[in-house]
Amino acid sequence: MFSKHQIIRKLIFLVYPVIRILFRPITKRYLTIFLFHEITNNPSDFQLANRNYTTVQNFQKNIEWIAENYKVIEISQLADLTLENTRPLAVITFDDAWKGQVAASKHISSNHGLPFTLFLNIGAVTSRIDIAALRSFNQIAVPRFSEFIELTGEKDSVISEFENWQGDIMTMDEVAELGDLPYSTIANHSLHHYPAIELTRAEFLKNVEINERHLSKLNSFKKYYAFTFGRPQIDYTDEHVELLESINYHYIFSAEGKLNKLPLKKQTIFSRVNFSPTDSKKSDFWWATNKSVLLRRF
């Protein structure tokens, strides 16, 4: 038996050559912001469980498909967008601080010359711990992590087991290298990967401001922000958006899985779409990108 998702993907594969052309005028009415996490052929247990990775081969196909079908722009250009576009418009973004994003960013920069933005948690780089992975690690509760190590005296074995579960994080040298890449922008993803809704106002602002202080030393830093996890009213609220605006963040990004209708009308919050690890065909990429609009219209 095929699942509903599998059946839809097979149907889209059959009609893709036609629907891509027919749907193109509609696509031009939207801004598409693509979101990537880890790029690896060897995903960790955490990345497998959360499906927040793309294989290297599929990522390269993703970028080729995006370059073929979209005009890729920088976030700084969003203020001037209109409906008068010869091609659909897109922005490419990454979240977090995964090791595979280093090679992926270089691929975009050197092989395609396309602009991209990495929303970075510098706390994950300096501590070697991604809080989202730590919260998923089934042997250690987050509030007791340091206490657990101190009481058991098993620091090395516990850390090694956790790092294998979590996956590789980029180094500070690699962060600096990415900051100097042509076409790159480094932006704010909070110091650590906590959902904003679980923090007090003071804790949330502290995470944002400390991360900004570190990232502002990089040549390509821009004052843009992407919410961790990024689901509206689940991971953040309108109050968090207002707090960010109060400290002069005016390009703020969610992970709602929708396209952004043009013209943008001075909006502050922008939605992003991402691909599944199993998306490997052009028809898969098209469906993952446009399904929110297609299902709403039909």
N, C-alpha and C positions, 0 to 999 in steps of 0.2 A: 504494500500500500504506500502510495506517495502522500506526503503531507501537503497541506494547502499551499505552503510556501514553495515546495518543489514543483507543484503543478503550475503555479503562476509563473515561476521562472522558466519552465519549459514552453509555456505559451508565449511569453515575452521573447524568448529566443527565436521562435518561429516568425513572429511579426516584427521583430526589431528593425530589419532593413526599411520597412514601410513606416512604422510608427515613429522612428527617429526623425524622419523627414517631416511627417505630418505634425509632429509635436514641436518642431523647432521654433515656429513663431511664438508658441506659448512659452518655451524655455527662455526666449529673449526678453520676456517680461519680468524675469526673476534674476536675482543675484544668487549664485550657488557658492556656498563656502564649504570646502571639503575639510574634513578632520581626520587625521591619522594619529595613531599611537605608536606602539613598537613596530618596527620593520625587521622581521627575522624569519629564518627558516628553522630555527630551533626555539620555539616559544617555551617559556617557563610554565610550570604548573599553574601559577597565578594567571598568566596571560591566556593559557588554554581555557581555564575555568571561566574567565571573564570575556573571552573572545575579543580582547583589545589588542590585536596584532594583525599584521598583513605580511604574507610571505614576500621575500625580495622580488621574486618573479612577478607576482601579482601587483606589487607596488609599481614596478617599472611599467607594467601594462596600464595601471591606473593613470600614471602620469602621461603616458603616450596618448591615452584616450582623452584625457583632459586637454592636453595641448592641441589635439586634433579638433576638438569640438567647442572649445571656449577660448576667449581672450582672457588670460590670467592677469589680474591687476593687483596692486598693493592696497593694503587697508587705507593708506593715506588718500587714495583716490575715491573713497566711498562718498565723500561729501559732494562730489561733482557728477554723480551718475544720473542719467536720464533714460528715457525709453528709446532714444535714437541710437541704437547700437547695431552694427552690422553683424556682430556675432554675440552669442550668449556670454555673459561675464562670470568669472569665477575667482575665488581667492583660495589659496592652499595654506592649511595650517597643520601644526603638530601640537600635541599636548604632552606634558610631563618631561621626563629627562632620561629616556631609554637609550641605551647604547646604540641600537640599530638606527636611530634617527641621525646619527653622525654621517654614516655612509649614504643614507637616503637623502639628506640635505645636500651633500656634495653631488649626488647624482642629478638632482634638480638644478643645482647651480651650474655645474660644468657641462652636463649633457644637454640641458634644455634651456638654460638661461631664463628661468622663470622665477618670479618673486615668491617668497614663502615666509611665513611667520611661525616661530616656535614659541609657544606659551610654556614657560619653564618654571619648575619648582627648584630654586637653588638649594633649598633645605634638603631635598632628596640627594643632590649631588654631594653636599658636604657631609651628610650623615650616612650616606649609602643606604638609606631606608626610604622607600616609598610608603607613605602611611596607608594608602589604599591596599597595598599588598600586605602590610603588617596586620591590618584589620582582618584580612582573610586567612592569615596563617593560623591553622587550627590548633596549635599547641600553646600559643602565647596570647593572652588577652592584652590589648594595647595599654591599659593603665598600669599593668604589672610588668611591662617588658624589662625595664632596668632592674626592678626588684627581683624578678625571676632569675636574672643572670647573677646578681649579687648573692642570692640565697643558695643557689645550686652550685656555683663555681664552675659551671659548664659553658662559659662564655664562648669559647672558640667553636665548640661543636654546635651550639645553638645558633650562633651567627652564621656558620657555614650552611647549616640546614635551611635557615631562613633565606639566605642569599640564593641558594639553588631554587627554592620555591618562588622567590620574587622575580629573578631575572637580572640582567646586567644593567647598570646605570652608567651614564657617561661621566667622565672626569672633568675637573675644573679646566684642565688644559684643552680638552675637547670643546667645552663651552666657549672658551676664548677663541678657539679656531672657528667655531660656527659663527661667532659674533663678527668675525672678519671676512666671512664668505661673501662674494658678490651676490646680490639679490636677497640677502637674508635680513630678517628682522627678529630680534629677541624681545619678548613681551612677558607680561606678568601672569602667573598662574598660582599665586600665593606661595608663601614660603614652604608650607607643607600641604599635603593633599587631603585636608579636612573638608567635609561639606560645610559650606558657609552657615547653613541653618542650624548646625550643631554648636556653633561658636557664639559667644557673647559679641555684642557690637565691638567692644574693645579688642577682643581676641581676633575677630575678623580683620579689623583695620590694622592691627599689629602684624598679622600674617602678610597682608598686602604691602604695607609700608616697609617692612624689613626686607622683603623680597625685592621691592623696587630699589632700595638703597644699594643692594648688591648688584642687581642687573644694570643699573644706571652707569656702572663703570665700563660696560661694554659699548663698543663703537656703534652697534646697530640697535641699541635699545630704543624702543618706542613705548609710550605710555598707553598701551592697550591692555585689556584684561579679559581672561577667559575663566569662567567659573569652574571650579573642580567638580567633577561628575556632571554638572551643567543642566540638570532637569528643573525647569521652572516650578516653583511652589513645592518641590520635593527636596532639592539641594540648596536652593536659594529663593529669596522672596523679593518683592518690589523694594522693600526696605534696604536690602543689600545693594541693589542697583542705585538707589538714592545715596547711600553712603559712598559708593564709588564716584558718583558724580560730584559729591561734595569735596572730593580730593582730586578733582579734575581728570577723571577717567570718563571719556565720552565715546569710546568704541569698546563695547563690552559684548562678550560672546557666550552663548549657551551651547548645549548639545541636544537641542530639541528635535533634530531630525527633519527640519522643514527648510524650504527655500524662502528667500527674502524678496517680497514683491516690490518691484520698481514702480514709480520713484520711491526712494526710501523715506521721504518726508521727515527728515531730521530725527530719525529714530536713533536710540542709544544702544538697544540690545539687538544682536544679530544671531540668527540660528545657523547651525552647521549640520551637515550630513556626513555619514561615514560608511565605509564598505565593510561587509562581513568577510571573515577569513576565507570563506568558501566562494566568494565572488571572483571569478576567473575569466569570464567572457565579457565582451562589450555589452551584450544584452543585460548581463548581471549588473554592470556598472550603471547602465542607463536606468534600470529598475530601482536600484538602491538610491539613486540620485533623485528621480522624478516621481516616485510612488506617492509621496505626500500630496503633490499637486494632482496627479492623475486620479487618485482615489477620491479626493475632494470634489473633483469636477464630474466624476462619473459614478 
